[in-house]
């Protein structure tokens, strides 16, 4: 089980599976794959509208039609209506590689050349394919396309370079095109009849007339790599968009037969899909860099511009931190991007801007392009490091040509970005004043600041010392948010002012070589909660405590092993360290001694994290385990083992959500803390203790729990825990807690003032009989609710009225009302909450009528038989119900209003006598009088306790309001 339960994964936009676009009414939707699940975005704003369930294997192909989504995983095809799987097609014996919507059918092609035709209408009754075609075994199919106006015909491209025309109705191959001796990677039909476009692995695009088997025109990509996606424009412009493995989108003019424009650095990786929207100058592209982008052709020169996009990390993130009280997560990855993910609304996630990359390249006299290397122009380079970035990436010329030589190469936009972040720290207190985030970058001797209010890179660069050329490895922001402390690989520690970006002195130990703070790399720095102490740790195992303001060394101690990471919990002054011996040590910074030591990991520890209250310490390791340590008890309370090792983790300030990143995973995974969402007071009811529990990683769908369908029941300290579909339910209330009914205030207040409301709503004049009564069928009410029509004969009408009056006097023989039936069933089964739910659904006037029907009439005539009358039995059961509810303190305000109405109706027969004990009905029945006394005692005891709390609160409010501060 475990303290943390898998919730969902965020940051996944798309993978290397081509998307599928469908149109519903006036809106367009795109279905994309995110590993083992699929997602649907609205193309109008690219907001997420639907997330599919988790599948057993990764999705290999997608297709969609209206409410249906078809996903191929392994050798099976899942059919989904909305988010529910309605069927599974499993006739393939090999992996399905292609899915194609063909009218009312779906074509599926596997890697062995088998094509099945499926009918998805009436799928609940037929799960078998309607046809099976065995393709030519010599060619492995790579793409499929239907030429317009070619009835029942499709074109299949192959790895060998040829493509074939098949009739799916007759199961025959009609024609075999020779091709161009290069593997065909993609194909698409053009708006012109008989003309198709095919992209090849050699970077060439062939526009071919399939009717005459003639080539119309050939285009060649300037960048190396295969053509991976094609799309024709249908808005009247003769345009063809193509994408390749270089991430560049080329737009070709078909009339002029030349290249019209190039979208340089459209994506960082291979382009997977391209699609022109019908009759719109809008192009959608997806890439393996985990992004979807939309481009619009509305400029005067015909070049496209970016309209909207959704993106995530294109490389695994390595550092994460909760921000904004747990609503956002800051994340930095190997893709040189610094991102902000929203836990609440996915559309609020964004990448922090590194300002104008193209302007920065122009300022540095660099040409940003996506073409082949050594095609740009760089300034004279004399071996000095660039103040911002490393410009020389890739194969270099001979060293003899360096110096004043001019180097020709192209520089990608990604290379101009800041290098990957290795550490960062943030402070929310100064978000509106100045930069509040500091980042350290790989092999960079400066630290950069960010302003999260504007989501942009700051104006200052923190450079430790003029002669310090070693990279910055650690950083920390003070509690006040005014200062940042940096530690370098050379042992230098320096403090900066974040508002001005100026240095405010360095921390030097005269006993160390070079007057540095440490002899060797600084692996971590931290500040206490009062800006009085600063802690720094060196790789050689020495931890030093400094005076924050005076920058003087106060104390130091040796761990004895090379340190890997430190983390400080400011409120309680605890410092957790992990060394190469895989032991986690917790030190008291004020007492300067070790207070806890935790052992259990068998591989390198990757990250540490304290809970907000300081009671828990979380650690992750390359042994793929997440361990939770109780700092107070000094023991392990839970351990989880995941499929992929955790690289970074962060616990939200509210301790309700845990975020983790994993090896080779581009997303951020969220786990919920069951201790915050369950009623169990003992952590042993869900923690595993010293045992290690294997769990699966969260999926993109928060409601996904396909594997957890078993039901498990356990009891701990009187708490019954029931787990169904991964969720826990607890039926336990805090002792001495008064629970309200959560009903509208008007509903229970109307019970008290119902007589006043009736008098106020009484008509001033009696109703007048209309002069001309229209024809209608007269009916009379019945207890069953059925309508019984009365005869219109006036003679029978008088006799019927007498029979009704006679039956009204014989109330004993009437069947019990639903009110009495539910009450009797609740008393017999001792299930009073069921009766409470029933009366909550009644209106105040209906509840008043039900209580008035329980009055005992003509007591003097039937005094001897009153004890056996059903009204008395119902009154006793109702009083028992009041005793139970008041003693349990459930639905407090509603029950109080109901008791008042009950005593007003039943407790007295005269308006002047309102005593609940001396009423005529209660006085005449001894059993009812005893129950009324018991009700009075319980009511008095409960109300005294509640009134005491009210009086205490009133006194405190009065004292505070009258005090002068």
ZAMARGU-4260 file (C-alpha; in steps of 0.2 Angstrom, whole numbers, plus 5000, padded with zeros to 4 digits):
<rodrens>
0) 5000/5000/5000 | 5011/5014/5006 | 5009/5032/5012 | 5010/5039/4994 | 4999/5033/4981
5) 5001/5036/4962 | 4990/5051/4956 | 4995/5057/4939 | 5009/5062/4927 | 5010/5080/4920
10) 5022/5088/4907 | 5018/5075/4893 | 5011/5083/4877 | 5015/5070/4864 | 5027/5056/4859
15) 5033/5049/4842 | 5016/5043/4837 | 5008/5053/4823 | 4992/5062/4829 | 4975/5060/4822
20) 4963/5075/4819 | 4944/5075/4818 | 4931/5088/4816 | 4915/5089/4827 | 4903/5103/4821
25) 4913/5119/4820 | 4927/5113/4832 | 4943/5103/4828 | 4951/5091/4840 | 4968/5082/4839
30) 4971/5065/4848 | 4989/5062/4853 | 4999/5048/4861 | 5008/5050/4878 | 5016/5033/4880
35) 5003/5021/4886 | 4988/5033/4886 | 4981/5046/4874 | 4975/5063/4876 | 4963/5074/4866
40) 4966/5093/4864 | 4954/5106/4857 | 4963/5115/4843 | 4955/5131/4846 | 4965/5134/4862
45) 4975/5118/4863 | 4967/5115/4880 | 4966/5097/4886 | 4948/5090/4885 | 4950/5072/4888
50) 4962/5059/4894 | 4961/5041/4890 | 4964/5026/4901 | 4981/5018/4904 | 4985/5003/4892
55) 4995/4988/4895 | 5008/4993/4882 | 5014/5008/4873 | 5003/5015/4859 | 5010/5013/4841
60) 4996/5020/4830 | 4981/5031/4832 | 4965/5035/4823 | 4949/5044/4828 | 4931/5046/4822
65) 4919/5057/4831 | 4917/5050/4849 | 4928/5035/4844 | 4946/5033/4847 | 4957/5018/4840
70) 4973/5015/4848 | 4985/5001/4843 | 4996/4993/4856 | 5006/4978/4854 | 4996/4966/4843
75) 4979/4973/4849 | 4968/4987/4845 | 4958/4996/4858 | 4942/5004/4854 | 4936/5018/4865
80) 4920/5028/4866 | 4925/5044/4874 | 4936/5038/4888 | 4928/5021/4890 | 4935/5005/4881
85) 4921/4997/4872 | 4930/4983/4862 | 4947/4975/4859 | 4952/4969/4842 | 4965/4955/4843
90) 4966/4946/4827 | 4984/4952/4823 | 4998/4940/4828 | 5012/4954/4825 | 5014/4972/4831
95) 5002/4984/4823 | 5011/4998/4815 | 4998/5008/4805 | 4980/5013/4808 | 4969/5022/4794
100) 4952/5028/4794 | 4943/5022/4778 | 4925/5028/4777 | 4915/5017/4790 | 4930/5005/4792
105) 4947/5005/4801 | 4962/4998/4791 | 4976/4990/4802 | 4993/4985/4796 | 5006/4975/4806
110) 5024/4973/4803 | 5022/4956/4794 | 5011/4963/4780 | 4994/4958/4787 | 4980/4970/4784
115) 4963/4969/4793 | 4948/4978/4789 | 4937/4982/4804 | 4919/4989/4805 | 4917/5000/4820
120) 4898/5003/4818 | 4889/4990/4829 | 4905/4985/4837 | 4896/4979/4853 | 4890/4964/4843
125) 4904/4960/4831 | 4922/4960/4836 | 4929/4950/4821 | 4937/4959/4806 | 4926/4959/4790
130) 4941/4956/4779 | 4959/4950/4779 | 4972/4955/4766 | 4990/4947/4765 | 5002/4960/4758
135) 5017/4956/4747 | 5029/4948/4759 | 5044/4956/4751 | 5040/4974/4756 | 5037/4979/4774
140) 5023/4993/4774 | 5028/5010/4782 | 5014/5021/4777 | 4996/5020/4770 | 4985/5033/4760
145) 4969/5033/4751 | 4969/5043/4734 | 4954/5054/4732 | 4941/5047/4720 | 4949/5030/4720
150) 4935/5019/4727 | 4940/5005/4739 | 4958/5008/4735 | 4973/5012/4746 | 4992/5015/4743
155) 5005/5007/4754 | 5023/5013/4755 | 5037/5001/4759 | 5055/5001/4766 | 5062/4995/4750
160) 5057/5011/4741 | 5042/5004/4731 | 5023/5008/4734 | 5008/4998/4729 | 4990/5001/4724
165) 4978/4989/4732 | 4959/4986/4731 | 4953/4982/4748 | 4936/4976/4742 | 4943/4963/4730
170) 4959/4960/4740 | 4970/4962/4725 | 4985/4972/4721 | 4981/4983/4706 | 4998/4991/4702
175) 5016/4990/4709 | 5026/5007/4707 | 5045/5005/4706 | 5049/5019/4717 | 5066/5028/4719
180) 5077/5015/4728 | 5075/5024/4745 | 5063/5019/4759 | 5046/5028/4758 | 5043/5036/4775
185) 5027/5046/4773 | 5014/5048/4759 | 4999/5060/4757 | 4985/5064/4744 | 4985/5081/4736
190) 4969/5091/4732 | 4973/5088/4713 | 4966/5072/4707 | 4978/5057/4703 | 4993/5066/4712
195) 5001/5061/4728 | 5016/5066/4738 | 5029/5054/4745 | 5043/5057/4756 | 5059/5046/4756
200) 5073/5043/4768 | 5086/5051/4757 | 5077/5068/4760 | 5068/5069/4744 | 5050/5073/4741
205) 5042/5066/4725 | 5026/5073/4718 | 5019/5058/4708 | 5005/5056/4696 | 4998/5038/4700
210) 4987/5037/4685 | 5001/5039/4672 | 5015/5033/4684 | 5024/5049/4680 | 5034/5060/4692
215) 5028/5078/4692 | 5041/5087/4702 | 5055/5083/4715 | 5060/5093/4730 | 5075/5090/4741
220) 5078/5095/4759 | 5093/5105/4762 | 5095/5098/4779 | 5101/5080/4781 | 5089/5067/4786
225) 5073/5058/4780 | 5057/5066/4776 | 5045/5061/4790 | 5029/5071/4787 | 5019/5079/4773
230) 5003/5090/4771 | 4995/5099/4757 | 4986/5116/4760 | 4967/5116/4755 | 4963/5134/4757
235) 4967/5139/4739 | 4986/5142/4741 | 4997/5129/4732 | 5008/5125/4746 | 5016/5109/4753
240) 5023/5108/4770 | 5036/5095/4774 | 5046/5090/4790 | 5061/5080/4793 | 5072/5073/4806
245) 5081/5090/4808 | 5066/5098/4816 | 5064/5111/4801 | 5048/5113/4792 | 5049/5118/4774
250) 5035/5126/4764 | 5035/5123/4745 | 5026/5133/4732 | 5019/5120/4720 | 5015/5133/4706
255) 5032/5140/4706 | 5040/5123/4710 | 5052/5131/4723 | 5055/5133/4741 | 5044/5147/4748
260) 5049/5148/4766 | 5058/5138/4780 | 5053/5138/4798 | 5070/5136/4806 | 5070/5128/4823
265) 5052/5124/4822 | 5056/5109/4834 | 5071/5102/4842 | 5069/5084/4836 | 5061/5074/4823
270) 5044/5081/4816 | 5031/5067/4817 | 5016/5074/4810 | 5010/5089/4799 | 4992/5094/4795
275) 4984/5109/4786 | 4967/5112/4793 | 4953/5111/4780 | 4950/5128/4771 | 4961/5137/4784
280) 4979/5144/4782 | 4984/5135/4798 | 4997/5121/4800 | 4999/5110/4815 | 5015/5101/4819
285) 5020/5088/4832 | 5037/5082/4836 | 5047/5070/4847 | 5052/5085/4857 | 5036/5083/4867
290) 5027/5098/4859 | 5013/5103/4847 | 5013/5119/4838 | 5001/5128/4826 | 5007/5140/4813
295) 4997/5153/4803 | 5001/5160/4786 | 4995/5177/4787 | 5010/5188/4784 | 5013/5199/4769
300) 5028/5189/4763 | 5019/5172/4765 | 5030/5166/4779 | 5021/5157/4794 | 5021/5163/4812
305) 5018/5154/4828 | 5000/5154/4833 | 4999/5144/4848 | 5009/5129/4856 | 5009/5117/4870
310) 5026/5109/4875 | 5035/5100/4889 | 5052/5094/4893 | 5061/5086/4878 | 5074/5079/4889
315) 5072/5072/4907 | 5071/5085/4921 | 5084/5083/4934 | 5078/5097/4947 | 5061/5101/4953
320) 5054/5112/4967 | 5036/5116/4973 | 5031/5134/4971 | 5016/5145/4975 | 5010/5135/4990
325) 5010/5119/4980 | 5000/5125/4965 | 5015/5125/4953 | 5031/5116/4951 | 5048/5123/4945
330) 5057/5110/4934 | 5074/5111/4925 | 5080/5097/4913 | 5094/5092/4901 | 5085/5101/4887
335) 5091/5118/4893 | 5073/5123/4897 | 5067/5130/4914 | 5049/5127/4916 | 5034/5130/4927
340) 5021/5117/4928 | 5004/5120/4935 | 4997/5106/4946 | 4979/5113/4946 | 4977/5118/4927
345) 4988/5111/4914 | 4985/5125/4902 | 4995/5137/4914 | 5011/5127/4912 | 5024/5136/4902
350) 5043/5138/4899 | 5052/5153/4907 | 5058/5165/4894 | 5077/5166/4891 | 5073/5183/4882
355) 5076/5185/4864 | 5088/5171/4858 | 5089/5178/4840 | 5093/5195/4846 | 5106/5188/4858
360) 5114/5178/4843 | 5114/5194/4832 | 5122/5204/4846 | 5135/5190/4847 | 5137/5190/4828
365) 5131/5173/4826 | 5119/5166/4813 | 5105/5155/4820 | 5100/5142/4807 | 5095/5124/4806
370) 5106/5120/4791 | 5121/5109/4790 | 5136/5113/4801 | 5150/5125/4797 | 5138/5136/4786
375) 5137/5151/4797 | 5149/5165/4802 | 5157/5167/4819 | 5168/5181/4825 | 5186/5180/4829
380) 5189/5167/4843 | 5204/5168/4853 | 5201/5154/4865 | 5192/5165/4878 | 5175/5159/4886
385) 5160/5168/4880 | 5153/5178/4894 | 5136/5170/4892 | 5137/5154/4882 | 5149/5141/4875
390) 5148/5145/4856 | 5160/5131/4850 | 5150/5115/4849 | 5154/5100/4838 | 5169/5096/4827
395) 5182/5110/4827 | 5195/5115/4814 | 5213/5112/4817 | 5220/5122/4832 | 5232/5131/4821
400) 5218/5140/4813 | 5211/5147/4829 | 5215/5164/4835 | 5211/5177/4822 | 5204/5164/4810
405) 5185/5165/4805 | 5176/5149/4809 | 5161/5144/4798 | 5147/5134/4807 | 5129/5135/4810
410) 5123/5138/4828 | 5106/5130/4833 | 5094/5140/4844 | 5096/5126/4857 | 5115/5129/4858
415) 5112/5148/4861 | 5101/5144/4876 | 5108/5143/4894 | 5116/5126/4898 | 5106/5113/4908
420) 5102/5118/4926 | 5111/5108/4939 | 5104/5116/4955 | 5092/5131/4959 | 5083/5139/4973
425) 5068/5150/4975 | 5059/5161/4987 | 5042/5167/4986 | 5043/5182/4998 | 5051/5194/4985
430) 5042/5189/4970 | 5034/5206/4966 | 5050/5216/4971 | 5064/5208/4961 | 5071/5191/4955
435) 5067/5177/4966 | 5075/5162/4958 | 5094/5158/4956 | 5100/5144/4944 | 5117/5136/4942
440) 5121/5129/4925 | 5132/5115/4919 | 5150/5120/4917 | 5146/5138/4919 | 5155/5150/4931
445) 5140/5162/4933 | 5123/5160/4941 | 5108/5167/4933 | 5092/5175/4941 | 5074/5174/4936
450) 5059/5184/4939 | 5044/5173/4941 | 5032/5187/4941 | 5035/5190/4923 | 5042/5172/4919
455) 5058/5179/4912 | 5076/5178/4914 | 5082/5192/4926 | 5094/5207/4921 | 5108/5202/4933
460) 5121/5189/4932 | 5130/5183/4948 | 5148/5181/4945 | 5158/5174/4960 | 5175/5184/4960
465) 5184/5191/4945 | 5197/5177/4944 | 5185/5163/4948 | 5183/5152/4933 | 5177/5136/4941
470) 5158/5132/4938 | 5145/5136/4951 | 5138/5120/4959 | 5127/5126/4973 | 5116/5140/4977
475) 5104/5146/4991 | 5092/5160/4994 | 5090/5168/5011 | 5074/5167/5020 | 5071/5186/5018
480) 5073/5184/4999 | 5087/5198/4998 | 5103/5187/4997 | 5109/5173/4987 | 5124/5162/4992
485) 5134/5153/4978 | 5147/5139/4980 | 5159/5134/4966 | 5168/5119/4961 | 5184/5127/4967
490) 5178/5129/4985 | 5173/5147/4984 | 5158/5153/4993 | 5151/5171/4990 | 5135/5181/4994
495) 5126/5192/4982 | 5112/5205/4984 | 5097/5199/4972 | 5090/5217/4970 | 5106/5224/4963
500) 5116/5209/4958 | 5131/5215/4967 | 5143/5205/4978 | 5141/5207/4997 | 5157/5197/5002
505) 5164/5180/5002 | 5166/5167/5015 | 5185/5163/5017 | 5194/5150/5029 | 5212/5155/5031
510) 5216/5137/5035 | 5211/5132/5018 | 5222/5133/5002 | 5219/5149/4993 | 5209/5156/5007
515) 5193/5147/5000 | 5179/5141/5010 | 5183/5123/5006 | 5197/5113/4999 | 5188/5106/4984
520) 5170/5107/4977 | 5156/5114/4986 | 5142/5102/4985 | 5129/5112/4995 | 5125/5129/5004
525) 5110/5133/5015 | 5104/5147/5026 | 5095/5146/5043 | 5078/5154/5046 | 5084/5170/5054
530) 5099/5175/5043 | 5111/5172/5057 | 5120/5156/5051 | 5126/5150/5034 | 5130/5131/5031
535) 5142/5125/5018 | 5147/5107/5014 | 5162/5102/5004 | 5165/5086/4993 | 5179/5080/5005
540) 5166/5078/5019 | 5169/5094/5029 | 5154/5104/5035 | 5156/5122/5041 | 5144/5134/5050
545) 5147/5153/5046 | 5141/5169/5053 | 5129/5175/5040 | 5132/5194/5041 | 5151/5194/5047
550) 5156/5180/5036 | 5166/5172/5050 | 5169/5154/5053 | 5160/5148/5069 | 5162/5129/5069
555) 5166/5114/5058 | 5165/5095/5058 | 5170/5081/5047 | 5158/5068/5041 | 5172/5056/5037
560) 5166/5052/5019 | 5164/5062/5003 | 5148/5071/5003 | 5135/5070/4989 | 5121/5081/4994
565) 5114/5091/5009 | 5097/5098/5013 | 5092/5110/5027 | 5076/5112/5036 | 5076/5130/5042
570) 5062/5130/5055 | 5070/5117/5066 | 5088/5119/5061 | 5091/5101/5055 | 5104/5097/5041
575) 5102/5081/5032 | 5118/5075/5023 | 5121/5059/5012 | 5139/5053/5008 | 5147/5040/4997
580) 5144/5027/5011 | 5125/5028/5007 | 5121/5033/5025 | 5110/5048/5028 | 5115/5058/5043
585) 5105/5072/5051 | 5114/5085/5061 | 5108/5098/5073 | 5116/5114/5067 | 5114/5124/5083
590) 5120/5109/5094 | 5134/5104/5082 | 5131/5086/5084 | 5123/5071/5074 | 5106/5067/5080
595) 5100/5054/5068 | 5107/5041/5056 | 5097/5031/5043 | 5103/5016/5033 | 5095/5006/5020
600) 5099/5012/5002 | 5110/5000/4992 | 5114/5012/4978 | 5118/5031/4976 | 5106/5043/4984
605) 5099/5055/4971 | 5089/5067/4982 | 5083/5072/4999 | 5068/5081/5005 | 5061/5087/5022
610) 5042/5088/5025 | 5036/5105/5030 | 5034/5101/5048 | 5051/5092/5049 | 5044/5075/5055
615) 5048/5066/5039 | 5064/5064/5028 | 5061/5058/5011 | 5076/5050/5001 | 5077/5043/4983
620) 5091/5032/4976 | 5097/5024/4960 | 5091/5007/4968 | 5074/5013/4962 | 5067/5015/4980
625) 5059/5030/4989 | 5061/5029/5008 | 5052/5039/5021 | 5061/5041/5038 | 5053/5047/5054
630) 5065/5060/5061 | 5057/5060/5078 | 5057/5041/5080 | 5073/5038/5070 | 5066/5024/5060
635) 5060/5020/5042 | 5041/5021/5041 | 5038/5017/5023 | 5047/5012/5007 | 5042/5011/4989
640) 5050/5003/4974 | 5046/5010/4957 | 5050/5004/4939 | 5062/5018/4935 | 5074/5026/4947
645) 5070/5043/4955 | 5082/5057/4950 | 5073/5072/4960 | 5059/5074/4972 | 5049/5088/4981
650) 5036/5088/4994 | 5023/5101/4993 | 5021/5114/5008 | 5004/5106/5012 | 5012/5089/5012
655) 4998/5083/5001 | 5007/5080/4985 | 5024/5073/4981 | 5032/5076/4964 | 5046/5065/4957
660) 5056/5064/4941 | 5064/5048/4934 | 5078/5042/4923 | 5074/5044/4904 | 5056/5051/4908
665) 5051/5068/4902 | 5037/5071/4914 | 5034/5075/4932 | 5025/5062/4942 | 5013/5066/4956
670) 5009/5056/4971 | 4996/5059/4984 | 4999/5058/5003 | 4986/5047/5010 | 4988/5053/5028
675) 4981/5070/5022 | 4966/5063/5013 | 4960/5049/5025 | 4953/5048/5042 | 4965/5036/5050
680) 4974/5043/5065 | 4987/5029/5064 | 5000/5029/5051 | 5003/5010/5053 | 4986/5008/5044
685) 4994/5012/5027 | 5013/5013/5029 | 5024/4997/5025 | 5037/5000/5039 | 5053/4991/5035
690) 5045/4982/5020 | 5048/4988/5002 | 5032/4989/4992 | 5032/4989/4973 | 5021/5002/4965
695) 5018/5007/4947 | 5022/5025/4941 | 5007/5037/4939 | 4999/5038/4922 | 4993/5054/4914
700) 4975/5050/4919 | 4971/5054/4937 | 4957/5042/4938 | 4967/5028/4931 | 4967/5013/4943
705) 4964/4998/4931 | 4976/4987/4941 | 4969/4991/4958 | 4952/4982/4956 | 4954/4971/4971
710) 4945/4975/4988 | 4956/4975/5004 | 4949/4978/5021 | 4959/4981/5037 | 4955/4987/5054
715) 4967/4997/5064 | 4963/5005/5081 | 4944/5003/5077 | 4946/5011/5060 | 4939/5001/5046
720) 4949/5004/5030 | 4941/4999/5013 | 4951/5001/4997 | 4941/5000/4981 | 4948/5005/4964
725) 4963/5013/4973 | 4953/5025/4984 | 4950/5024/5003 | 4934/5027/5012 | 4933/5030/5031
730) 4917/5031/5041 | 4924/5039/5057 | 4919/5056/5065 | 4930/5065/5077 | 4924/5063/5095
735) 4913/5077/5103 | 4911/5085/5086 | 4894/5093/5081 | 4890/5089/5063 | 4879/5100/5053
740) 4867/5094/5039 | 4874/5105/5025 | 4856/5109/5020 | 4851/5126/5014 | 4847/5138/5028
745) 4830/5142/5022 | 4825/5123/5022 | 4827/5121/5041 | 4822/5138/5046 | 4805/5136/5037
750) 4801/5122/5048 | 4801/5134/5063 | 4791/5148/5055 | 4780/5138/5045 | 4764/5144/5053
755) 4770/5162/5050 | 4774/5158/5032 | 4756/5151/5029 | 4747/5166/5037 | 4758/5178/5027
760) 4754/5168/5010 | 4735/5166/5014 | 4725/5175/5001 | 4715/5190/5006 | 4700/5186/4996
765) 4692/5169/4994 | 4693/5161/4977 | 4678/5165/4966 | 4669/5152/4955 | 4672/5156/4937
770) 4656/5160/4927 | 4659/5147/4914 | 4668/5132/4919 | 4677/5123/4905 | 4675/5104/4902
775) 4687/5093/4912 | 4687/5076/4921 | 4685/5077/4939 | 4697/5067/4950 | 4700/5063/4968
780) 4717/5060/4977 | 4722/5043/4983 | 4736/5038/4995 | 4744/5028/4981 | 4746/5043/4970
785) 4736/5036/4956 | 4722/5047/4948 | 4705/5040/4950 | 4691/5049/4940 | 4675/5053/4948
790) 4658/5051/4939 | 4650/5067/4934 | 4633/5062/4940 | 4627/5073/4953 | 4617/5060/4962
795) 4633/5049/4964 | 4643/5063/4969 | 4634/5066/4985 | 4635/5048/4990 | 4653/5047/4986
800) 4657/5062/4997 | 4648/5053/5012 | 4658/5037/5009 | 4675/5047/5009 | 4670/5055/5025
805) 4666/5039/5033 | 4682/5031/5028 | 4692/5046/5035 | 4686/5042/5052 | 4692/5025/5051
810) 4711/5029/5051 | 4716/5013/5059 | 4713/5003/5043 | 4723/5014/5031 | 4739/5008/5024
815) 4755/5016/5032 | 4762/5031/5023 | 4780/5031/5015 | 4785/5041/5030 | 4780/5028/5042
820) 4787/5014/5032 | 4804/5021/5031 | 4804/5026/5049 | 4799/5008/5054 | 4812/5000/5043
825) 4825/5012/5050 | 4821/5007/5068 | 4820/4988/5065 | 4837/4988/5056 | 4845/5002/5067
830) 4849/5012/5051 | 4843/5029/5056 | 4854/5038/5043 | 4843/5031/5029 | 4828/5039/5038
835) 4838/5056/5039 | 4841/5055/5021 | 4823/5053/5017 | 4816/5067/5027 | 4830/5079/5021
840) 4822/5077/5004 | 4805/5082/5010 | 4799/5100/5008 | 4795/5109/5025 | 4776/5109/5021
845) 4777/5090/5017 | 4786/5087/5033 | 4774/5097/5043 | 4759/5087/5035 | 4767/5070/5040
850) 4770/5075/5058 | 4752/5082/5059 | 4745/5065/5053 | 4753/5057/5068 | 4742/5066/5081
855) 4730/5056/5092 | 4712/5062/5090 | 4697/5058/5101 | 4708/5052/5116 | 4693/5052/5128
860) 4683/5040/5117 | 4697/5028/5114 | 4707/5030/5130 | 4708/5011/5133 | 4714/5006/5116
865) 4726/5021/5113 | 4741/5011/5117 | 4738/5000/5102 | 4735/5013/5090 | 4748/5015/5076
870) 4750/5034/5079 | 4757/5030/5096 | 4769/5017/5090 | 4775/5030/5076 | 4777/5043/5089
875) 4788/5032/5100 | 4799/5027/5085 | 4801/5046/5081 | 4806/5050/5098 | 4819/5036/5098
880) 4825/5043/5082 | 4827/5060/5090 | 4836/5053/5105 | 4848/5044/5093 | 4852/5059/5082
885) 4854/5071/5096 | 4866/5059/5106 | 4876/5057/5090 | 4876/5075/5087 | 4873/5073/5068
890) 4863/5085/5057 | 4862/5096/5073 | 4853/5112/5066 | 4841/5102/5056 | 4836/5090/5070
895) 4834/5104/5082 | 4822/5113/5070 | 4813/5096/5068 | 4811/5093/5086 | 4804/5110/5089
900) 4791/5107/5075 | 4787/5090/5083 | 4784/5096/5100 | 4774/5111/5094 | 4762/5099/5085
905) 4761/5083/5096 | 4767/5090/5113 | 4752/5102/5115 | 4734/5103/5109 | 4732/5121/5114
910) 4742/5136/5107 | 4745/5142/5125 | 4753/5126/5131 | 4770/5123/5123 | 4778/5113/5136
915) 4785/5097/5129 | 4782/5087/5145 | 4765/5093/5150 | 4756/5092/5133 | 4740/5082/5132
920) 4746/5069/5121 | 4762/5066/5131 | 4753/5067/5148 | 4740/5054/5143 | 4753/5041/5138
925) 4766/5035/5151 | 4778/5027/5138 | 4778/5042/5128 | 4781/5053/5143 | 4796/5042/5149
930) 4804/5044/5131 | 4801/5063/5132 | 4810/5064/5148 | 4825/5055/5141 | 4825/5066/5126
935) 4825/5081/5137 | 4840/5075/5147 | 4850/5071/5132 | 4845/5088/5124 | 4850/5097/5139
940) 4867/5089/5141 | 4872/5091/5122 | 4866/5109/5122 | 4876/5114/5138 | 4892/5108/5130
945) 4888/5117/5114 | 4883/5133/5123 | 4899/5132/5133 | 4909/5133/5117 | 4898/5148/5111
950) 4901/5157/5127 | 4919/5154/5127 | 4921/5161/5109 | 4910/5176/5113 | 4921/5180/5128
955) 4937/5179/5118 | 4929/5190/5104 | 4923/5203/5116 | 4940/5203/5125 | 4950/5205/5108
960) 4938/5218/5101 | 4939/5229/5117 | 4958/5228/5119 | 4968/5242/5113 | 4985/5237/5105
</rodrens>
